[in-house]
């Protein structure tokens, strides 16, 4: 188990080996979850760029086509 000292401001240093395992780098945000007596530290995806490539489309659509669909769905309501 890795340990860290809590400062007077409530800050802790995440050990380098743990940061490496989680892929946490300087400037990244982390989330804290307390559940069943355990504290979990989770990396937070900070921007949409991290999601690029997760979904792929078989065809592309023009901006005009998207606007037409948005308009037609708005008229149905």
C-alpha positions as YAML, in Angstrom:
chain: A
units: angstrom
residues:
- id: 1
  name: UNK
  ca: [0.00, 0.00, 0.00]
- id: 2
  name: UNK
  ca: [1.27, 3.46, -0.91]
- id: 3
  name: UNK
  ca: [0.91, 6.22, 1.67]
- id: 4
  name: UNK
  ca: [0.95, 10.01, 1.66]
- id: 5
  name: UNK
  ca: [1.01, 12.70, 4.35]
- id: 6
  name: UNK
  ca: [-1.96, 15.09, 4.68]
- id: 7
  name: UNK
  ca: [-0.84, 18.74, 4.91]
- id: 8
  name: UNK
  ca: [-2.44, 21.41, 7.13]
- id: 9
  name: UNK
  ca: [-4.43, 22.49, 4.05]
- id: 10
  name: UNK
  ca: [-5.80, 18.96, 3.59]
- id: 11
  name: UNK
  ca: [-3.65, 18.30, 0.54]
- id: 12
  name: UNK
  ca: [-1.99, 15.00, -0.30]
- id: 13
  name: UNK
  ca: [0.57, 14.02, -2.89]
- id: 14
  name: UNK
  ca: [-0.48, 11.09, -5.05]
- id: 15
  name: UNK
  ca: [2.53, 8.77, -5.28]
- id: 16
  name: UNK
  ca: [4.18, 8.69, -8.71]
- id: 17
  name: UNK
  ca: [3.50, 4.97, -9.20]
- id: 18
  name: UNK
  ca: [-0.24, 5.52, -8.57]
- id: 19
  name: UNK
  ca: [-0.31, 8.55, -10.93]
- id: 20
  name: UNK
  ca: [1.36, 6.41, -13.59]
- id: 21
  name: UNK
  ca: [-1.16, 3.59, -13.14]
- id: 22
  name: UNK
  ca: [-4.10, 6.02, -13.45]
- id: 23
  name: UNK
  ca: [-2.54, 8.07, -16.24]
- id: 24
  name: UNK
  ca: [-2.76, 11.24, -14.11]
- id: 25
  name: UNK
  ca: [-0.50, 14.12, -15.13]
- id: 26
  name: UNK
  ca: [0.13, 17.61, -13.81]
- id: 27
  name: UNK
  ca: [-2.97, 19.78, -14.28]
- id: 28
  name: UNK
  ca: [-5.38, 16.83, -14.53]
- id: 29
  name: UNK
  ca: [-8.47, 16.68, -12.33]
- id: 30
  name: UNK
  ca: [-9.35, 13.73, -10.13]
- id: 31
  name: UNK
  ca: [-12.63, 12.75, -8.53]
- id: 32
  name: UNK
  ca: [-13.15, 11.25, -5.09]
- id: 33
  name: UNK
  ca: [-15.73, 8.56, -4.35]
- id: 34
  name: UNK
  ca: [-16.29, 7.28, -0.82]
- id: 35
  name: UNK
  ca: [-18.16, 3.99, -0.77]
- id: 36
  name: UNK
  ca: [-18.37, 1.11, 1.69]
- id: 37
  name: UNK
  ca: [-15.62, 2.59, 3.85]
- id: 38
  name: UNK
  ca: [-13.22, 2.97, 0.93]
- id: 39
  name: UNK
  ca: [-12.00, 6.12, -0.78]
- id: 40
  name: UNK
  ca: [-11.43, 5.88, -4.53]
- id: 41
  name: UNK
  ca: [-9.53, 8.42, -6.62]
- id: 42
  name: UNK
  ca: [-10.58, 8.47, -10.26]
- id: 43
  name: UNK
  ca: [-9.15, 10.45, -13.16]
- id: 44
  name: UNK
  ca: [-11.65, 12.87, -14.72]
- id: 45
  name: UNK
  ca: [-11.79, 13.25, -18.50]
- id: 46
  name: UNK
  ca: [-11.43, 16.97, -18.87]
- id: 47
  name: UNK
  ca: [-12.38, 17.67, -22.45]
- id: 48
  name: UNK
  ca: [-14.22, 16.37, -25.47]
- id: 49
  name: UNK
  ca: [-10.95, 15.75, -27.33]
- id: 50
  name: UNK
  ca: [-10.37, 12.74, -25.09]
- id: 51
  name: UNK
  ca: [-13.48, 11.12, -26.61]
- id: 52
  name: UNK
  ca: [-12.43, 11.53, -30.26]
- id: 53
  name: UNK
  ca: [-12.24, 8.20, -32.05]
- id: 54
  name: UNK
  ca: [-14.57, 6.37, -29.68]
- id: 55
  name: UNK
  ca: [-17.46, 6.53, -32.13]
- id: 56
  name: UNK
  ca: [-17.15, 6.18, -35.88]
- id: 57
  name: UNK
  ca: [-19.77, 7.03, -38.49]
- id: 58
  name: UNK
  ca: [-20.34, 5.07, -41.68]
- id: 59
  name: UNK
  ca: [-21.33, 8.22, -43.55]
- id: 60
  name: UNK
  ca: [-20.95, 11.96, -43.03]
- id: 61
  name: UNK
  ca: [-23.78, 14.49, -43.11]
- id: 62
  name: UNK
  ca: [-23.64, 18.08, -44.29]
- id: 63
  name: UNK
  ca: [-24.46, 20.99, -42.01]
- id: 64
  name: UNK
  ca: [-27.51, 21.76, -44.16]
- id: 65
  name: UNK
  ca: [-28.81, 18.20, -43.73]
- id: 66
  name: UNK
  ca: [-28.38, 18.44, -39.96]
- id: 67
  name: UNK
  ca: [-30.25, 21.76, -39.85]
- id: 68
  name: UNK
  ca: [-33.13, 20.28, -41.88]
- id: 69
  name: UNK
  ca: [-33.47, 17.37, -39.46]
- id: 70
  name: UNK
  ca: [-33.38, 19.71, -36.47]
- id: 71
  name: UNK
  ca: [-36.07, 21.91, -38.04]
- id: 72
  name: UNK
  ca: [-38.32, 18.99, -38.94]
- id: 73
  name: UNK
  ca: [-38.11, 17.50, -35.44]
- id: 74
  name: UNK
  ca: [-38.85, 20.90, -33.92]
- id: 75
  name: UNK
  ca: [-42.04, 21.19, -36.00]
- id: 76
  name: UNK
  ca: [-43.32, 17.79, -34.79]
- id: 77
  name: UNK
  ca: [-43.58, 18.99, -31.18]
...
